[in-house]
Amino acid sequence: MPRKRVLFLQLPQLDNDVPGRSENVPLAATYLSHAVLSSPETRHFEVLPHPAGTDRLNDHALADDIAAIKPDILAGTLYLWNIERFLAVAGLLKKRIPGLAVFVGGPEVSRGHPFLLNSPLIDAAATGEGEPVMPLMLRAWRLGKNPDLAAVAWRTPRGLKWGRKHVPSCDLSDLLPPADAPFNKPDAAGMAYMETSRGCPMRCAFCCYNQRRSTMSFMKPDDALRRIKVLQKRGAKEIRFIDPTFNSHPLFDEMLRGIARLNRAGKLAFFAEIRADTLTEAQADLLKAANFTDLEIGVQSRDPAVARLISRPMAPAALDRGIGFLAQRKRHLTLDIMCGLPGQTTEDIEASLKWAHGVPRATVQFLHTLLLPGTSLRDNSRRLGLEAQDRPPYRVLKTRSLTAKAILDAEQTSRKLARLAPDSPAARFAGRILPDLFPERIPVPLDEFVLDLPGRQNRTALLFSGSDLYANRKRIQNWISRAIEEEPRTLWQFVLAPENEEPLDLLDDLVLAIRNARPHWLDRLNPDPECRLVARRIFVQIPRSGLCRESWTAAAEGLLSAAFY
């Protein structure tokens, strides 16, 4: 009897950075594949490779590719940025693959999720670590039985139902693939990822990780060094430790000494997230010797009262001392400052930002508080007076001590202090050369009906050209509405290529068509204080004939740059 086919799918987070590389690293798929292949269920199930077009195809094109390989089970790793899109793709596939089962896991899955568990598309959902439960879920599906696991919600005639039996937490070394596994390798740019601990010693109210695993498990330093050696031989240039708190490892000093010996030539660079308030000067020396060039430190707020409300220890003197050790050794730091925390005021946010910008060689990461499913902050949001978006990313919009305007003003303050534009802004919206256009550029006919929406990429530019685009504005508006309606999660560029100057009212009408559409994830993620949009944008390609005056081009640029970034 042929084995059933399982496809693990992790959809990427999209952005407008044309030359940028994807950071969609399907570690969960790697770990879960290993768990299945190491279990007795490997006799009954075949794990399909991650689809080659996952990072670049739009919803319908990706569904086409997946439908062609006919998986029996589609298992999605869900994050804030891909949960809605995964459900859309799963819906397309359910219509095309009879009997397809859809399993989901990942950080977004939790009891009491605002919409996921109400979806009729989901056949099973797992919360927490997937490696111990995935083989059990496959066995249960194969036998047609409910696994009755506390970490798993299983489809029943009355909807999804959580089980009762607890699966003990496993040792990290028993969960991870071996060091020399084929998929333990860096990406094309030389970036690799490593995990040396599971669990977190912190109990931050805004984080769900600590509520999924109450115990901690650590990789032995010798095992970690073996993995680093393998990655080094396979071309790694940088290794990013994905541990939530890297220096919580009880053998942290021993780990650093081993890495320093292995990396004497300094050819490998390392990144980790650490607690600075527990860092010693000797450990700062070891971090430098091992060539940890980048370190992230979650400060969140300098106000001890706010820190208490989010269950995060805060000792300003110890924090300053640890950061000082690293600054003296010229380590690049990323300091996280949050906005929208309970009890936080405008004064606290500004003071925290100014302090962070005063740290030498530091990059300040300004993060908006999110009411993530499965967190105590979300559970207690009404008591704490927090109001947030009802869809991902569940961003806090106002609090008892911060109005909606104050939160948007804080965003402006952070940008001014950092002297940074928003992520992936367009260099130019109107001009003969437009450096930010996506590679997939499709001319659209305005004088004929096209049955199928053109394009296969999840970042697509549609080009409208002609001598009287204003007269065709209704057709262009219809194309914009159709594109967004049929592929709402695609990043769209609508490029006008006029032969002559057009009334600027044309641009106003098209901007309005985009504003009237349902917001994209990217625009919900970072609402711009000036109400500019990022996911769907309009550009004007000026003809080389010179029929458009510089003043008209400047006016078009001004109008579009006020609407988009």
N, C-alpha and C positions, 0 to 999 in steps of 0.2 A: 504494500500500500504506500503510495507516495506521501512524503512528509508535507505537512501543512506549512504555509509560507508566512513568516512574520516580517513586517517592515517597520523599523524604528524611524520616526520622522521628527526632526527638529527644524522648525522654520526660522529663518534669520530675522534680525532686526534691521530694517531698511533705513538708509539715509541718502542724502543727496550728494555725498562726497564722491565725485566721478572717479578720481584716481585712487580712492581709498580701497583697502582690501577688506574682505569679509572676515569677521571675527566669530562666525557661527561655528564653534567647535563642538561637535556632537559627542561630548564625553559620556553623557548618560547612555547614548546608544552603544558606545564602545563597552562600557561597563555591563550593561544589560545583556548585550550579545554574549559577552564572556560568561555571564551567569547562566544563560540558557545553554550554551555549548558545553559548560562544565557540569551540567545536571543530567539526570536520566532523560529529561524531556528532549534532549538533542536527537534521540532516536525517532521522535515524532514531529519535530519542527526544524525547518530550515530558516536561517536568518538571512534576509536579503540585504544586499549592500545599500548604503544610503544613496538615494537617487542623485545622479551627477548634476542635475539641474536645480537642485533644491534652493541654492542661494540666488539664482538669477531668473527663474521662471515665474510668470504670474500664476494666479490660482488655476485658471482653466488649462493652461499649458502643462502645469505640474500635475494636475489631475489626469490629463491625457497620458503622461509618461508613467504615472503610477498604475493607472488602469491597464496599461499594456502588459505589466508584469504580474497582474492579478494576485496581490497578497490576500491571504485569508484573514490576517489580523493586521490592523494598522495601529501602531502604538506611538502616541505623540508625547513629546516632552514639552510641557506648557510653561511659558513665562508670560509676564505682563504683555510683552510686545507681540506675541504670536498666538495667544489663546483664541482670539476672535477669528483670526485668519485660519488657524487649524480647523476650527469648527466649520468654516465655510468650505475648505477643501474636503473635509470628511463628508460633508453633505453632498458634494458633487460625486464623491466616490461611492457613497452608499447607493446612489441611483444607478451607478454603472457596474458595480460588482455585487451580484446577488450573494447574500449571506455574509458580507464583510462585517467583521467584528471590530469595534473601535475601543481601544484601551487608552487611558491617559494617565500621566503622572507628571511629576515636576513641581517646582515651587508654587505654582498657581493653584494646585489641587488642594482643597481643604474641606473639612466638614463645614457646612453653612456657607458655602460659596454663593455669591449673589445670583449667579445664573448658570454656571457650568453644569451642576448636577440636575438641573431642570431640563437639560437638553436631551431630546429623545435619541440623539445620535450616539450617545455614550453607552457602551455596554459594560464597561468596568472602569473604575477610577482608583488609583492607588496614591496614598499620601505617604510622605517620608521616603526612606531608602527603598529603592526598587529592586536591588539585587537579590535580597532574600525572598521577596514575594513574587517576582516575575515567573520563575519556574512553577511555583504553586498555582499562579493564575492560569498559566498555560495548561497545566494538568487538569484544573477544574473545568476549563473551557472544553478541553478534549473529551472529558468524561461527562460533560453536561451537568456538573454539580456546582453549587455555590461554595466557594472556598471557605466562607465563614471566618474571614480574617478581619480583625479590628482596623487594619490599615487599608482595607479594600471595600469599596462600594460596588455591589454587583447588581446587574439588571435583573429585576424580578417582575412579575405581572403588575406589581404595585409601584413600579419605579425602582430607582437605585436604592439599595439597602446596605448599610454598613454591617460588617460581621462582628464577632465577639472575641475570637481567639487572637492572642497577642503573639507576634513573631519577635523573639529576642533579638536585640541589637548584636550584630556580628563584629568581629575584630576587623579593622580596616585591611590588614594584610590578607585576610581571607576573601575579601570582596574584590580587590583590584586584580586586573590581569597581571601576569608575570612581567618582570622588567623587560624581557626580550620579546614580548609579544609584537607581532608585526605592526599593529596600530599604535604602539608606543613610539611616536616619532614626531619631529617638528613639522610645521606646515612649510609651504614653499618659501616663506620669508624667514625661516629659521626660528619661529616662535614655537615654544612647547609649553605645556601646562602640566603641573604636578600637584598631587594632593598628599599631604603627610598627616592629616588629622581629620577626624569626623567628630562633629559636635562643637559646641562653643561654650566657653566659660562665662560669657556675658549673657545677660537676660534682658536685653533691650526690648522695650515694649513694641517698637515699630518693626521688629524682625520676626519672621516666622521660623527661622532655622532652629533656634534654640528650643522651640516648642515641638519640633518634629523628632528630636533626639536629645534626651535628657542626659545621657551618659557621653563620655568622650573615649575615643580610641585613637591611638597614635602609631604611626609607622616607625619602626626602629631605624636609627640613623644609618646603619649598614645597608639596609634595604633601600633607603632614600638615595644613598650614594651610588648604589648599583644602578638605579634608574637614571640618575644624572649622567653616569658614564655612558650608558646606552644612548641617551639622547645626544650627548656630546659626539659620540662616534657617528651618529646619524645626521649630523649637521646642524644641531641646535646652536643658535647664537644668543638666545635669551630664553630663560625659563621663568614662568610666572607661577608662583605658588598660590593655589586657590583656597587655601585654608582661611577660614574667617578671621582667625587670630593666630598668626604664625608663631609668635613667641609665647603661646600658651603651652607649647610642647614641653614636657618635663625634662627632656634632654636637648633643649634648645641650644645651649652652649656647645655641647658635643656635636650636634648637627652642623653648627656654623664652623667649628674647627675642621671637621671633615671636608666641608665644601671648600674652605680656604685652602686646604692642602691639595685638593683635586684641581682647584682653579688658580694655581699659583701664577700662571701666565695671564690671568685676567681676560681670557678670550670669551668666557661666558658672562653675561649680565643676568642679574636676578631681580625679581620684583616680589614683594610680599606686603600683606596688610598686617600691621602690628599695633599693639598698645604701647604708646610712648611713656605712659605714666609708670610702668613697671620696668622700664628699660634701664640697665646699668651702663656705666661708662665702658666697662670691659666688653659688654655685648655690642655696644656701638663700634668699638674697635674691630670686633669679629665680623660685624656686618660689612665694614669697609674692606677688611682683608679678604672676605669671600666675594667681593664685588657685587653687593646689593646696591645697584645704582638708583633704584626707585623704590620708595616705601610709602604706603598709604596709611594715613592715621585718621581714624574717625573721631573728630572732636565734637561735632554736632552743635553744642552750645557751651559757652563759657560760664553760664549761669548755673550754679550748683542746685538751685531750686528747680529749674527746668530739668536738669539731669536726674533729679530724684523722681520726678513725675514719669520719666521714661525708663526708670529702673536701670540707669547707667551710672556707674561710679564716676565721680568727678573730683579730682584733686588738682586744681590749677597749678600749684607749685610743682608737683611731681610731673605733670604734663609738660610744663615749660622746661623742666630740667632734662627730661628725656629728649625733647625736640632740640634742645640746645646741644646735647651730645651729638646728635646726627647732623645738625647744621654746621657744627665745628669741623666735622669730617667731610663736609661738602657733599652730603647725600642729597639727591633730589627728593623732595617730599611732596605728596599730594595730601592736602589737609581738607577734610570734609566738614562743611558747615551746613547745617540744616535750617530750613525755614518752615514755619507752620506747626511747630511742636506745641503741645499743651503748655500753657503758662508763659509762652515766649512773647516778648514784646519787640517792637521796632528797635528800641534802644539796645536790647541784647543782641539782635541780629547784626546791627551796625557795629557794635563793639567787637563781636566775634569775628566779623569780616575784616575789620581794620587790624585786629591783632594778627589774624592769619596772613594778611598781606604784608605784614611787617617781618615775617619769618624769612630769612635769606634762602634763595633758591627754591622757594615753595610755590606750587601751583594750588590755587584754591578751587575746590570743587563745590559749587553751590547746589545743594540738593533739596528738593521740595519734599516735605513729609507726605508719605503715601499710606493710606489705610489698607494695607495688604490683607487679603483673606487669611485667616488662621493666626492673626496676631492679637495680643491682648489690647493693643492700641485701638484696633478696629472694634473689638468686643466692647470696649469701654468708651467709645467715641462720643456717645450721647452724653454720658456723665461728664466727660471732659470738655464738652462743648465744641466738638470738631465737626465741620461740614466738608464733605468731599464729593468728588465725581462718582457717579454710580457705575461707571465703566472704567476699565483699565486706562491709565495707571492709578486710578482712585486717589488722585492728588487732592490734598487738603486745600480747600478754597478759602475758608475763613475759620477763625477760632474766636473764643470769647475775648481774647486780648489782641487779635489781629483782624482787621477788616479785609475784605477781598482786595481793596485798593492798596492797603498796606503791604500785602503779600506781593502784588505786582510791582509796587515801588521798591520793595527789597530786591526783586529780580533786577530791576534797573540799576540799583546801587551796586549789586555784585558785578554787573557787566562793566560799569564805569570804573570800578576799582581794579578789575582785571584787565581793563582795556581790550576786551575781547568782544567780537561779534558773536551772534548765536552760532550753533553748530552748522557747518556747511552752508554758509551764506553764498548767494550768487555774486560773482565778481561784477557781472553786468547783465542787465535785463534787455537793453536795447543797444544794438551796434552791429557793425559788419562782421565782427568776430565775437562769438558767444562761447567762452571757454567752458561753461558748465553744462552744455547740452549732453544728454545721455547718448551713448553709442547707438542705441536702436532709435533711428529717426525714420518715420514713416510718412510719406506724402499722402494727404487725404483729399480725394476728389470732392469738390463742392457741388458738382453738377450731376451726380449720379448717386443712387442708393447702394450702399455696401451692406451685404447681409451679415457678414461676420466682422466683429470688432477686430481691427488689425493689431498685430504685435503679439509676442510671446514672452517678453521680458517683464519683470516686476518694476522696472524703471524704463519708461517709454516716452519718447517725444513724438507728438503728432504735429505735422507741418501743414499749414494752410497758406497757400499762395494764390495771388490773383491781382487783377488791376482794380477791383472794387470790393474789397473785403467788407466794407461797411454795409453794402447792399446785401451781402451774404451773412450778416451777423447772426440771424436766426438759425441758419444752418450750422454755423460754427458753435453757437450756444447749444444746439441739439447734440452736436458731436461731443462737446465737453460733458454735458449731462449724461449722455449714453456711456461714455468711457468710464466716468466715475460710478455710474450705477452698475455696470457689468463687471468692472474690476475695481471695487471700492478700496481695496488695500494696496493697489499699485501706486507707485509714485509717478505722477503724470506731469509732463511739460507740454503746454500748448503753444506752439511757435507760429507766429504770424510772419509771413514773408511778403509784405506789400510791394507792389511795383511802384507806387507813388505814396505820398503822404495821405493818411487816412484821418478822418475825424477822431479825436481822442475819446469821444463818447463811445467808440467801439471798444476801447480798452475798459472803460467803466462798466459797460454791459457784460463783458466777459468775466471781469473780476466778480461782479455780482452773481453770475452763474456759479462760480466756484464757492463763494461764500454761502450760497443757499443750499449747497450739498451737505450731506452728513459729514461731520468732522472726521478726519483721518486720525489714526493713533498718534502720529507725530505731532499734530496740532493740539491734541489733548495732553500730550506729554509735557510740553513746554508752552503754555499759552503766552503769547508775546504781549508785553505791556502796551505795545502800540498796535495790537490786533493784527499783526502781519501773519500770513500763512506760509507754510513751508512744504507741505506734501504735494500740493498741486499748484503749479505756477505758470504764468504767462510770460513769454519772451517775444521780442520783435527782432527779426533778422533784417537788418537794413540792406537794401540792394547796393551792389558795388557801382551801379550806374550814377550814383550821386544825386538822385532825384529827390531825396529827403534832406531838408535843411538840418544843420546842426541844432538849431533851436527846437525843431520838431522832435528830433531824436532825444534831446535833453529833457523835453517835456514828457515824452513817453517813458524815459528812464525814471524820472521823478515820480510819475504816477505809479509805475509798477513796483519801484523800490519802497513805496509807501504801503503797498498792499501785500508784498511778499518779502521773504528774506532768504 
